């Protein structure tokens, strides 16, 4: 699987232009890429999207926390300074700022690629 850098500004622009629909695609791709980088094949975008829909978005809060933990693992795997931002992602998600969490996560992925 090829992990690629993404423009955070373009992703946020597409998020607003598509009334949030791009966020679903971004969540899917970001999850798969971070799962690949962290070495956890069970961390998949399809599962996250499905469970988020079934639980009316509650699972996505758990996903934000997991996202931070998986990014930390990916950083450790790459040998760079690892930081645990899982609580920050979760708090931003709780306050309806999940797009900010995704932008920070994408920034971390861009640094790993």
N, C-alpha and C positions, 0 to 999 in steps of 0.2 A: 504494500500500500504506500502510495506516495503522499507524504504530508507536505502541504504547500503553505507558503505565507499568504495571508489575505489582508487586504486593505481594511482597516477598522473603520475608517471614515466612509468608505463605499458600503460596507456592511450596514452601518447605522443609517445611511441614506436610503438604502434599499429597504430596510426595516420600516422606515416611515412612509416611503412611497407605496409599499405593498400593504400598508395598514397592519403590520406585524406578521404577515405570512412568511416573509423571508426569515424571520426568527426561527421558525420550525426547521427550515432547511439548514440554517446556521447551527442550530442545536444538534441536529443529526450529524452533520459533517464534523463539527468540533468534538463531539463525543467520540466518534469513530477514530479521529486522529489522535486524541489524547489517550484513548484506550490502546492504540497501537504504540504510541511513544512510551506509555507506562508499562507495556508488556501484559496488560490485562485484556484478553480477548472477550471477556464476558461484559465489558463496559461498552455496550453498543448503542448507537443512536436510535435504531428501530425500537428497542426495548424501552428506552427513555421516552420517546414520543408516545408509544402505545400506553405506557403506564401513566404518563402525564394526562393523557386524554381520559383514560378510565377513571382516574382519581380527581378529575376536574382541576388539575394543576397542582395538587398537593404534593405529588411525587416530584415535581420539578424543584421544590424547595430542598428535598433530600438530594436531588441531583446536583444542585449548586454546591452543597457540602462535599459530595463525592468528587465533584469536579476539582475542587481545591486539593483534595488528597491525591488524586491521580496526577495532577500537575506536579505536585511535590515529588511523587515517585518518579515521574518522567525526568524531572530535573536531577534527581539523584542518579538515575540511570545514565544520563548524559555527562555526569561529573561536574555539573555547575552548582553554584550555591543554591540550595533548595530553600524555599520559603513556603510556609503553610498559610495560605490565604483562604482556607475553607470557611472560616467564620465570617470573614468579610463578604464572601460571595453569598452566604446564607442570609446575612443581615440585609444586604442590598436586595436580595430576592424577596424577603419578607416585606420590605417597604416598597415593593413594586418597581425596583430599579434593576431588574434582571438583565436588561440590555447592557448596563454598566458592568455587571459581573461577566457577561459574555465578552465584552470588549477587553476587559482586563485579562481574561483567560486567553483570548486570541492574541493579545500582546505577548503573553508568556509563551504561547506556542510558536509565535513568529521568532522569538529569541532562540528557541530550541532547534529550529529548522536551519 
